[in-house]
Amino acid sequence: MKRILCLLFVLLMVVSLLAGCGSANKDDTGLGVATKLSDLSGKKIGVMTGSIQAIKLPEMIPDAIYLEFNNQADMIAAFLAGKIDSFSTDESIYTAMLWEGQKVDRIDEPMDVSDYGMIFAKGKAQDLQAKINQYIAKIRNDGTHKALEEKWFGDSEPTEFASYDDLSGENGTLTIGVSSSSKPFVYLKNGSYTGFEVEIMIGFCRENGYRLAFEDTTFAGILAGVASEKYNIGMSGITITDERRESVDFSDVSHTEDLVLVIHKQSDEKTLADYKNANVGVTTGTYAATITKDVFPDANIKEFSSVSDLMLALTQGKIDICMNDVSLYTSAKWEGMSIDRLDEVYETSDYGIAFKKGTNGELREQLNEFIAAIKENGEYDRLQAKWFGDKEPTEFADPNALTGTNGTIRVVTCNEATPFGYIKNGKLVGYDIDFIVAFAKEYGYTLEIEGVAFPGVLAGLGADMYDLAVAGLTITDERREALDFTDPYHKEDLIFMITGDNSDSLDQFNGASLGVVTGSLYGGYSREQFPNASIKEFNTFADVLVALKGGKVDGIMLDKPNFNSVARTDKCLTSITVPAYSVEIGFGFQKIDAGNALQAQMNAFLKELKANGKIDELIDKRYG
């Protein structure tokens, strides 16, 4: 039984998009100027198998390429991964994507208006159908239906959800076939089913003495399950059509709305003025922290002790914007971080190597000579191109290889300021490390380098614990009062970073941090597929999943069924398919006579399950 592996990454789905989600300027879509149906000619459009859109759209846009999907989740995932240009769905599902901060827009040209209802086995559930219709009429008359529509089809997700755990059930249990990817009609929230149709059914069952049992399946599986009387009722935003009436019975209309074509969100050009009242993040002790209040006088400023905490807060939506070096932005993109930047540059800063005031003048002069020399001979440009380009370097200087005879320099640097100084495969690397190692080699020194959190850099230098600090330090007049600096050894812009799109390319993980379970196949696959990634091992799948959700790793590799089981209840995760990888899953037996006999029995049993279709039912039930 082959199962395709998926690479999961959290950043795509948990992004809090700052640009808003309303209708945007139509001049910058991924499709060009896509404002009407004809703009989708020749494009890839996703439709649900068996849906009314799958029938009507080819008549409306005959030149498009149509890809069918069994459920909304797969279709939306394909859209977000860029595998389709657009997809057709209910307006309410589009609205629910906006609740989640998805970067989507819609074609303004109307497609169709649909009526929605619940379905029953043809001619075999008239009493139940009549009771449902009576209840729908009742709640329309008393205002309950209108209140539910306002609750579930508004601009934001509800915060209170009806419970079905306390239903009395004196008249039995209704088994409902649903697709939990049909938000806001039916979906999972905190382990329980909720949504517009779920709350209608809860109200109905409370008045009529039923309990509820939901069975999750594909959209096509709902129709088939009701037709075969597997389910008493089917629901998940099912459009009432004449074709469907031939095989199932419908309730009266429970909701009416537009069908829409969803397209990728058009970029909104943001300026600094848009963030005047925003949540702004700073790293304690940095130059950006000293000037942020001047830039954002009315903002709520939040301090973080490390750059990694700052960037995690940005991607999780805990802050809206931060100001930092352009190199930090570039290196964050190495790791596939879901960030963007404003076009505005606040200022251009010089960076220098720092000494305690009035100390090590000779060493400082040697560094100035070295800076001038490498700028002259081209080595400076090579280091700049290596460390401030679009891709993370793969070769790093080794301080342990120095054999100098002119003594040892005690160096402090920041161990979490990519690309200046950071930990890679257990070693301290970065532009600053390459730079100071090259200097020590030229002038005959050995180095004692200590990497610390940024606040400890200047504190340790001031306490005479180190001879110099090389940590991407901006040269400022205020710092010159307490420190001596070399001539500038780097110059770059200060920019504003916001959350943004994550590439759907697997390349983003090649320099990322990936989690694997110790001893699993996925560790080997991850190392092979992403040779430049940092692989972190965990004892259990639960541990690696917690690390992923907590931002401690950027992605994990696992099989599609395991991902599906997690994604049913945790909508913050999404996946990218890893090409050319699949695994065969089987049972293991001891290599003894008893084991061989049991193996033969199991093989015969599996053959029987495959022949009678039971294995396919199990796969659909457990891995769907």
MIDOPA-550616 format. One line per field, with one value per residue (C-alpha): residue in one letter; x, y, z. Coordinates in Angstrom, 1 decimal, padded with zeros to 4 digits. Layout:
<nodes>
rest c(a ...)
xx c(X ...)
yy c(Y ...)
zz c(Z ...)
</nodes>
This chain:
<nodes>
rest c(m k r i l c l l f v l l m v v s l l a g c g s a n k d d t g l g v a t k l s d l s g k k i g v m t g s i q a i k l p e m i p d a i y l e f n n q a d m i a a f l a g k i d s f s t d e s i y t a m l w e g q k v d r i d e p m d v s d y g m i f a k g k a q d l q a k i n q y i a k i r n d g t h k a l e e k w f g d s e p t e f a s y d d l s g e n g t l t i g v s s s s k p f v y l k n g s y t g f e v e i m i g f c r e n g y r l a f e d t t f a g i l a g v a s e k y n i g m s g i t i t d e r r e s v d f s d v s h t e d l v l v i h k q s d e k t l a d y k n a n v g v t t g t y a a t i t k d v f p d a n i k e f s s v s d l m l a l t q g k i d i c m n d v s l y t s a k w e g m s i d r l d e v y e t s d y g i a f k k g t n g e l r e q l n e f i a a i k e n g e y d r l q a k w f g d k e p t e f a d p n a l t g t n g t i r v v t c n e a t p f g y i k n g k l v g y d i d f i v a f a k e y g y t l e i e g v a f p g v l a g l g a d m y d l a v a g l t i t d e r r e a l d f t d p y h k e d l i f m i t g d n s d s l d q f n g a s l g v v t g s l y g g y s r e q f p n a s i k e f n t f a d v l v a l k g g k v d g i m l d k p n f n s v a r t d k c l t s i t v p a y s v e i g f g f q k i d a g n a l q a q m n a f l k e l k a n g k i d e l i d k r y g)
xx c(000.0 001.8 001.5 002.9 005.1 004.4 006.6 004.6 005.4 003.5 004.3 001.9 -001.3 -000.6 000.3 -001.6 -001.9 -001.5 -002.7 -006.4 -008.6 -011.2 -011.5 -008.3 -006.9 -007.2 -003.9 -001.6 -003.0 -001.1 -003.3 -002.8 -005.8 -008.3 -011.7 -014.1 -014.6 -013.0 -009.7 -009.5 -009.4 -006.5 -006.0 -006.2 -009.4 -010.2 -013.7 -015.1 -016.0 -019.8 -020.4 -022.7 -019.6 -018.0 -021.0 -021.6 -018.1 -016.9 -020.0 -019.1 -015.2 -014.7 -011.0 -009.9 -008.2 -010.3 -008.9 -011.3 -010.8 -012.6 -012.7 -012.3 -009.1 -007.2 -008.5 -007.6 -004.1 -003.5 -004.6 -002.3 000.6 000.1 -001.0 -004.2 -004.9 -008.5 -011.2 -014.9 -016.7 -019.5 -019.2 -019.3 -016.3 -014.4 -015.5 -014.2 -010.8 -010.7 -011.4 -008.2 -006.2 -005.8 -004.4 -007.3 -009.6 -012.5 -013.7 -016.3 -018.4 -021.3 -021.4 -024.6 -026.9 -027.4 -029.9 -028.5 -030.2 -029.8 -030.1 -031.9 -032.2 -034.6 -038.1 -037.0 -036.9 -040.1 -040.9 -037.5 -037.4 -040.8 -039.6 -036.5 -038.6 -041.0 -038.0 -036.5 -039.9 -040.1 -036.7 -037.3 -040.4 -039.0 -035.7 -033.4 -032.4 -031.6 -029.4 -027.6 -026.9 -025.6 -023.4 -021.9 -021.7 -020.3 -016.9 -015.3 -015.4 -017.8 -016.3 -019.1 -020.2 -023.2 -022.5 -024.2 -022.7 -025.7 -028.4 -030.9 -031.3 -034.5 -035.6 -032.3 -029.2 -029.0 -025.9 -024.8 -022.4 -020.3 -017.1 -015.2 -013.5 -016.8 -016.2 -018.5 -021.2 -019.4 -015.9 -013.9 -013.1 -011.3 -012.1 -015.9 -018.0 -019.4 -020.8 -024.0 -025.6 -024.3 -026.0 -029.2 -029.1 -028.2 -031.3 -033.5 -032.2 -032.7 -036.3 -037.0 -035.1 -032.2 -028.5 -025.9 -023.1 -021.0 -019.0 -016.4 -016.0 -015.5 -018.1 -018.9 -018.9 -021.8 -024.0 -023.1 -023.5 -027.0 -028.1 -027.1 -028.7 -025.3 -026.2 -029.6 -028.8 -026.0 -024.9 -021.9 -023.2 -024.9 -026.4 -030.0 -030.1 -032.5 -029.8 -029.2 -033.0 -032.9 -030.9 -031.6 -034.3 -033.6 -034.9 -036.4 -033.8 -031.6 -029.5 -029.1 -025.8 -023.6 -021.1 -017.7 -014.4 -011.5 -008.2 -004.9 -004.9 -003.7 -000.8 -001.7 001.2 001.7 003.5 004.9 001.8 -000.4 001.4 001.3 -001.0 000.4 002.1 005.8 008.5 012.1 015.0 016.3 019.5 019.6 020.0 016.5 015.1 016.5 014.9 011.6 009.7 010.6 009.4 006.2 005.3 001.7 002.4 002.4 006.1 006.9 010.5 012.0 015.2 016.4 016.0 014.6 011.8 011.1 010.8 008.6 006.3 006.1 005.2 002.7 000.9 001.8 003.4 002.5 005.9 009.5 012.5 015.8 018.8 018.1 020.5 018.3 015.4 017.4 018.6 015.1 014.1 016.8 014.8 011.5 010.1 006.7 007.7 007.8 009.2 008.1 009.8 010.7 014.3 014.6 018.3 021.6 023.9 027.6 028.7 031.9 033.9 033.7 036.2 035.9 036.6 040.4 041.6 043.4 044.3 047.0 044.5 042.0 044.5 045.4 041.7 041.4 044.5 042.9 039.5 041.3 043.4 040.5 038.4 041.4 042.1 038.5 038.2 035.7 033.4 033.6 032.6 029.7 028.5 028.8 026.9 024.3 023.0 019.8 021.1 022.8 026.5 027.5 031.2 032.2 035.5 037.0 038.6 040.1 042.4 044.3 047.9 048.9 052.0 051.0 048.7 045.0 042.1 039.0 036.1 032.4 029.7 026.0 025.0 021.5 022.0 021.9 023.8 026.4 026.7 024.5 024.7 024.8 025.1 026.4 029.0 029.2 029.2 028.4 029.8 031.4 033.1 034.5 035.7 037.5 039.0 040.4 041.9 043.4 045.0 046.5 047.9 049.0 046.4 044.4 040.8 038.7 035.2 032.1 028.6 026.0 022.6 022.7 022.2 025.3 027.6 028.1 027.7 030.6 032.8 032.2 033.2 036.6 035.6 036.5 039.0 036.5 032.9 032.0 028.2 026.7 026.9 025.7 028.1 026.2 027.2 025.7 027.7 030.9 030.6 031.2 032.9 035.7 034.9 036.9 036.3 033.0 033.4 029.8 027.1 023.4 019.9 017.4 014.0 010.6 009.5 005.9 004.4 004.0 003.7 005.7 007.0 005.5 008.9 010.7 013.9 012.9 013.6 017.1 018.5 015.8 015.4 013.6 012.3 012.4 011.6 014.8 015.2 012.4 012.7 012.0 015.3 017.1 014.8 015.0 018.8 018.8 016.2 017.6 021.3 021.8 019.0 019.5 018.0 016.7 015.8 012.9 011.9 008.2 005.9 004.1 007.3 008.2 004.7 004.9 008.2 006.7 003.7 006.0 008.2 011.3 011.5 010.3 008.9 008.6 008.4 005.7 003.2 000.0 -002.4 -000.6 -000.8 -004.5 -005.3 -003.6 -004.9 -008.5 -008.3 -005.4 -006.1 -002.9 -000.9 -000.5 001.7 003.8 004.2 007.7 008.1 009.4 009.1 006.7 006.9 005.5 003.8 003.6 003.5 006.6 007.2 009.9 012.1 011.1 008.6 005.8 006.5 006.5 003.2 001.6 003.0 001.4 -002.0 -001.8 -000.9 -003.9 -006.1 -004.8 -005.4 -009.0 -009.5 -008.2 -010.4 -013.7 -012.9 -012.7 -009.1 -010.2 -013.0 -010.5 -008.1 -010.9 -012.1 -008.8 -006.6 -009.1)
yy c(000.0 003.1 006.3 009.6 011.5 015.1 017.8 019.8 023.4 025.6 029.0 028.9 028.3 030.3 033.5 036.5 038.6 042.3 043.5 042.7 040.4 042.6 043.4 044.8 046.8 044.5 045.5 042.8 039.3 036.1 035.8 039.3 041.5 038.8 040.5 038.4 034.8 035.0 036.0 032.4 030.9 028.5 028.5 025.6 025.6 023.3 021.8 019.3 015.9 015.6 019.3 021.6 023.7 020.7 020.6 024.3 025.8 024.0 025.5 029.0 028.8 026.1 026.8 026.3 023.2 021.5 019.5 017.5 017.0 014.7 017.3 021.0 020.6 019.0 021.6 024.5 023.0 022.7 026.3 027.6 025.5 027.1 023.9 025.5 029.1 029.3 027.1 027.2 027.1 028.5 032.2 031.2 028.9 031.8 033.9 031.3 031.4 035.1 034.3 032.3 035.1 033.2 035.4 035.0 037.2 036.4 037.1 039.8 038.6 036.4 032.7 031.3 031.4 028.1 026.7 024.3 021.5 018.3 015.0 011.7 008.3 008.4 007.7 006.0 008.7 010.8 011.1 012.3 014.6 016.1 016.7 018.5 020.6 021.5 022.6 024.7 026.5 027.0 028.6 030.8 032.1 032.7 034.4 031.6 030.8 034.5 034.6 031.5 032.9 036.1 034.1 031.8 033.9 037.1 038.7 036.7 033.2 032.8 032.3 030.3 026.9 024.8 021.4 018.1 016.1 016.6 015.6 013.2 010.7 009.0 008.6 007.2 008.4 010.1 009.3 012.2 011.9 015.1 016.5 018.4 020.5 022.4 025.4 027.1 024.6 021.7 021.6 020.5 022.9 021.8 018.2 018.6 019.2 022.7 025.0 026.4 023.1 021.4 023.9 023.5 019.8 020.3 022.4 019.9 016.9 018.8 019.4 015.9 013.7 012.5 012.1 012.9 010.8 012.4 010.4 012.2 011.3 012.9 015.0 012.2 009.8 011.8 011.3 007.6 006.9 008.5 006.7 003.4 004.3 004.2 007.7 009.0 012.4 014.0 017.6 019.8 022.7 020.5 022.3 021.3 020.2 018.3 015.8 015.0 014.8 011.7 009.7 011.5 013.5 017.0 019.0 022.4 025.1 025.7 028.5 030.4 032.0 032.8 030.4 032.2 031.6 032.1 033.5 034.4 037.5 040.6 042.3 045.5 048.0 048.8 051.9 052.9 055.0 051.8 050.7 053.8 052.1 048.6 046.1 046.7 044.3 045.1 043.0 044.3 046.3 046.7 049.9 049.4 049.3 052.7 054.4 052.5 054.8 057.7 055.9 054.5 057.1 055.8 052.1 049.4 048.3 044.8 043.8 040.4 039.0 037.4 037.7 034.2 035.2 038.4 036.6 033.8 036.5 038.2 035.0 034.0 037.4 038.5 041.6 043.3 044.7 045.1 047.1 045.3 044.9 043.9 041.0 039.5 039.7 037.9 035.2 034.6 034.0 031.4 029.4 029.8 032.2 033.7 037.4 040.3 043.8 047.4 049.1 052.0 052.1 053.9 054.6 053.0 052.1 051.3 048.3 048.1 045.8 047.2 047.5 048.7 052.5 053.2 049.6 047.5 050.4 048.4 045.5 048.0 049.6 046.1 045.5 048.8 047.9 044.5 046.0 048.4 045.6 043.2 046.0 046.6 043.0 041.8 039.5 041.9 041.7 037.9 037.8 040.2 038.1 034.9 036.1 038.6 036.7 034.9 031.5 030.3 029.4 025.8 026.4 028.0 029.2 027.0 028.9 025.7 025.5 028.6 028.1 031.7 032.6 036.2 035.3 034.8 037.2 036.8 037.4 037.7 037.5 036.9 033.3 034.1 036.9 035.2 035.9 037.6 034.8 031.7 028.1 025.7 021.9 022.6 025.1 028.9 030.3 033.5 036.6 037.8 034.4 034.2 037.8 037.5 034.1 035.6 038.5 036.2 034.0 037.1 038.5 035.3 035.1 032.2 032.9 032.1 032.8 032.8 033.2 034.7 036.3 039.9 041.6 039.8 041.0 044.6 043.7 041.2 043.6 046.3 043.8 043.0 039.5 039.9 041.8 042.7 042.3 041.4 041.0 043.1 046.2 049.5 052.4 055.2 058.3 057.0 053.8 055.7 057.3 053.8 051.9 052.3 051.0 049.9 051.5 050.1 046.5 046.3 048.7 048.0 049.2 049.2 048.0 047.1 043.5 042.2 038.8 037.7 034.7 031.5 030.0 026.6 025.5 022.7 024.8 026.8 023.9 023.2 025.7 025.2 023.3 020.0 017.7 013.9 011.0 009.2 006.0 006.8 006.5 010.2 011.1 009.5 010.9 014.4 014.3 013.1 015.5 018.5 018.1 021.6 021.5 021.3 018.0 017.8 014.5 013.8 010.7 010.6 011.9 013.9 015.7 016.6 017.9 020.1 021.4 022.2 024.0 025.9 027.1 025.2 023.4 024.7 021.4 017.7 014.9 012.2 010.2 011.6 009.5 010.7 014.3 013.9 012.6 015.6 018.2 017.1 018.8 021.2 023.5 025.5 022.9 022.4 020.3 020.2 016.9 015.6 014.1 010.6 009.3 006.6 003.8 000.3 -000.3 -003.9 -006.0 -007.5 -011.1 -013.0 -015.2 -018.4 -021.2 -019.6 -016.2 -017.6 -019.4 -016.2 -014.3 -016.7 -016.3 -012.5 -012.5 -014.7 -012.4 -009.3 -010.9 -011.6 -008.0 -006.6 -008.9 -008.0 -004.3 -004.2 -002.9 000.1 000.9 000.8 003.1 005.6 005.5 005.9 007.7 010.0)
zz c(000.0 -001.2 000.6 -000.7 001.7 002.6 003.9 006.4 007.3 009.7 008.4 005.5 007.5 010.7 009.0 010.2 007.0 007.6 004.2 005.0 003.0 001.3 -002.3 -003.6 -006.5 -009.5 -011.1 -009.5 -009.4 -010.1 -013.2 -014.5 -014.4 -013.4 -012.9 -014.9 -015.9 -019.3 -017.6 -016.5 -020.1 -020.3 -016.5 -014.1 -012.2 -009.3 -008.8 -006.4 -007.9 -008.2 -007.5 -009.5 -010.4 -012.1 -014.4 -015.0 -015.2 -018.3 -020.1 -018.8 -019.3 -022.0 -022.6 -018.9 -017.6 -014.9 -012.0 -009.8 -006.1 -003.6 -000.8 -000.1 001.9 -000.9 -003.4 -001.2 -000.5 -004.2 -004.7 -001.9 -003.3 -006.7 -008.5 -009.6 -010.5 -009.2 -007.7 -007.5 -004.2 -002.1 -001.1 002.6 002.2 000.6 003.6 006.0 004.3 005.0 008.6 008.7 007.0 003.8 001.0 -001.4 -003.6 -005.8 -009.4 -009.1 -012.0 -010.7 -011.5 -010.1 -007.0 -005.3 -002.8 -000.1 001.7 003.6 001.8 002.6 001.0 -001.9 -000.8 002.4 005.1 004.5 008.2 009.1 006.1 007.1 010.7 009.4 007.1 009.9 012.0 009.2 008.8 012.6 013.0 009.9 011.5 015.0 013.9 014.9 011.3 010.6 013.7 012.7 009.2 010.7 013.1 010.5 007.3 008.8 008.5 011.4 012.8 015.7 019.2 020.8 019.5 020.3 022.0 021.1 024.0 026.2 023.7 025.4 022.6 023.8 020.2 019.0 017.2 013.8 011.8 009.7 006.7 006.5 005.0 007.7 005.1 004.4 006.7 007.7 007.0 008.8 010.2 013.3 016.0 019.2 018.4 017.9 014.8 014.4 011.7 010.4 009.5 012.6 014.8 012.8 013.5 017.2 017.6 015.7 017.8 021.0 020.2 018.8 021.2 019.1 019.6 016.9 015.4 012.6 010.1 008.1 004.4 001.0 -000.6 -003.1 -000.2 001.5 -001.6 -002.0 001.8 002.0 -001.2 000.3 003.7 005.5 006.8 007.9 006.6 004.5 004.8 004.0 001.9 -000.7 -003.6 -004.5 -008.2 -010.4 -011.2 -007.5 -006.9 -009.1 -006.5 -003.1 -001.5 -000.2 002.7 002.2 001.4 004.5 002.9 -000.3 -001.5 -004.5 -006.1 -006.5 -008.2 -005.8 -007.1 -005.4 -003.3 -005.1 -003.4 -001.4 -001.5 002.2 003.4 006.8 007.5 007.6 010.7 012.9 015.4 015.0 017.3 016.6 017.7 018.7 020.0 023.3 023.0 019.3 017.4 015.9 019.5 020.3 017.3 017.0 019.2 017.0 013.9 015.5 018.3 018.6 018.3 020.9 021.1 022.3 023.2 022.6 024.1 020.9 017.1 016.8 019.3 017.4 014.0 015.5 016.9 013.5 011.7 014.4 014.1 017.6 016.1 012.9 011.9 013.0 011.9 011.3 009.0 005.4 005.9 008.7 006.2 003.5 005.9 007.2 003.6 003.3 005.9 004.0 006.6 005.7 005.7 003.4 003.6 002.9 000.0 002.2 003.6 007.0 006.8 005.8 008.7 009.1 011.1 013.1 015.4 018.9 021.8 025.3 025.3 025.3 025.0 022.4 020.2 018.3 017.6 016.4 014.0 012.7 011.9 010.1 008.0 007.3 006.3 003.9 002.4 001.7 000.2 -002.2 -003.1 -003.7 -000.6 001.0 -002.0 -002.0 001.7 001.0 -001.9 000.1 003.2 001.9 -001.1 -001.8 -000.6 002.6 002.2 002.5 003.5 006.7 008.2 011.1 014.0 015.3 012.2 013.2 014.4 015.0 017.1 018.1 020.9 021.4 020.9 023.0 020.8 021.7 019.0 018.8 018.3 017.0 014.5 011.1 008.8 011.1 013.7 014.3 015.1 012.1 012.6 016.2 015.1 015.2 011.7 009.9 008.2 011.4 012.0 008.4 008.8 012.1 011.2 008.0 010.0 012.7 009.9 008.3 011.5 013.3 016.1 017.5 018.6 021.6 020.3 022.5 021.0 023.4 023.1 021.9 025.2 026.6 023.8 025.0 028.7 028.4 026.5 029.1 031.9 030.2 029.5 025.8 023.7 021.0 019.9 016.3 016.2 013.4 015.6 014.2 014.7 016.5 018.3 021.5 021.3 020.6 024.1 025.7 022.9 020.3 016.8 013.8 010.5 009.0 007.9 006.6 005.4 004.9 005.0 007.9 006.6 007.9 007.8 007.8 007.2 003.6 001.3 001.7 -001.5 -002.5 -003.6 -001.7 -002.1 000.9 003.2 002.0 004.5 007.1 010.3 009.8 012.5 012.3 014.7 015.7 013.7 011.2 007.5 007.2 008.8 005.9 003.3 004.8 004.8 001.2 -000.1 001.8 002.2 003.6 006.1 009.9 011.0 014.6 016.0 018.5 020.4 019.3 016.6 019.3 020.2 016.6 016.0 019.1 017.8 014.4 015.9 018.3 015.5 016.7 013.4 010.0 008.7 009.2 006.8 007.2 005.2 003.8 006.0 009.2 008.0 007.1 010.6 012.2 009.7 010.4 013.8 013.4 010.6 011.1 009.1 005.4 003.2 000.1 -001.7 -002.0 -005.5 -006.2 -002.6 -001.5 001.1 001.3 004.7 006.0 009.1 010.7 011.8 013.5 011.3 013.0 012.0 014.0 012.5 009.0 009.6 010.9 008.0 005.5 007.3 007.2 003.5 002.8 004.8 003.1 -000.3 000.7 001.9 -001.4 -003.4 -001.5 -001.4 002.4 002.3 000.2 002.7 005.5 003.6 002.8 006.4 008.2 005.7 004.0)
</nodes>
